Amino acid sequence: MENFSLILAIVVITALAFDFTNGFHDTANAMATTISTGALKPKVAVAMSAVLNLVGAFLSVEVANTISKGLVDESGIRPEVIFAALVGAILWNLLTWLVGLPSSSSHALMGGLIGATIASAGTGAVHGDALVTKVLIPAIAAPIVAGVAAMLATRLSYRLGRKADGKAAAKGYRTGQIASAGLVSLAHGTNDAQKTMGIITLALVAGGVVAPDSDPPTWVILSAGLAIALGTYLGGWRIIRTMGKGLTDLQPQQGFAAQTSAATVILASSHLGFSLSTTHSVSGAVMGAGLGRKGGIVRWSTATRMLVAWCLTLPAAALVGALAESVTNLGDGGTAAVAVFLIASSAAIWKISRREIVDASNVVPDEPAGVVTTAIAAVAPPPTGTPAEGLTATILAPATATASEPAAPPAAV
């Protein structure tokens, strides 16, 4: 470890900071549908996801090797290049978290790495075949495969359970959701934590600490797993809200189908070494589950915003990474300036986010009263005091009533 320089230490710390943002940015992938259907309480869900993310980090290193050995030419990379790449990835993660868009942390990282590498060593340092086969093709195929699988699984679930008691079936599927959410969390740790392992290993190779073509050291695996687990535990509540309610409304059967389909796709890709976006997989599965239920809907305005963010992720992170690399080329002063810019920008985004706080207490927004319910409440006769009529009045009361301020009796016609 005698070659462990100051810039290399900065790169490792910045990589773990990215891993932390990856954790809270992608918590929604595992737990949004589980929270929205009521299968788990929000804080219990994120705690469970954090533990399984940590466990998943130790299951494989195939994706880490794709990042550290396959995407760019390690021989032409300096630690400053990797630092610049991480700046682009972190800022994109924070911006999309601020607006509640579930974009891909994986593609932000790879975009930043590609942009910084091109700025430093030219296009020849990027392995185009690996970029196409292990990044771009999976990015397009994953949401489609997961969506079709979730749609078919949803239809099968409703068909098999059409004669079952409604409450019993819902309870059973909620239990299944907990298991499938755990599987997604495990898959997320297996796939996404490895990307940070890969980027740290690439930095260690560039800094001469480990030999080229080395697998991630044990301390790298452990630190990356802990960083993503901590970020997951804190919960990316803004994105959980979008995935849980903003994209479609899911019943327990749909949530179970979506999570199981997404987990299968993610685990298969991790085994093959594909640097897959878990966000793309889960989002596609959620949309497929929404379309799989008769009468189900997908809010295409939200889906369109997500698609735009997906298309912008790679080029936007690449542009920031390239600009950051150009500044770090000025020497130690340039590297310090980029570090200050990253810290100041992150602090500004956090401050803006405090204007509208989304946390475990309001991550599932209250549904407003419908037009029909409001109209009936306006003409319904006042309650006469019997239990049944009192219950009816409570149900028909305006949605503005609260527990501390009971609703006024509906006006008589």
Salt bridges, closest charged atoms under 4 A:
ASP26 OD1 - HIS25 ND1 3.13
ASP26 OD2 - HIS188 NE2 3.31
GLU80 OE1 - ARG78 NH1 3.15
ASP192 OD2 - HIS188 NE2 3.32
ASP192 OD1 - LYS195 NZ 3.05
ASP215 OD1 - LYS69 NZ 3.29
ASP249 OD2 - ARG299 NH2 2.77
GLU325 OE2 - ARG78 NH2 2.66
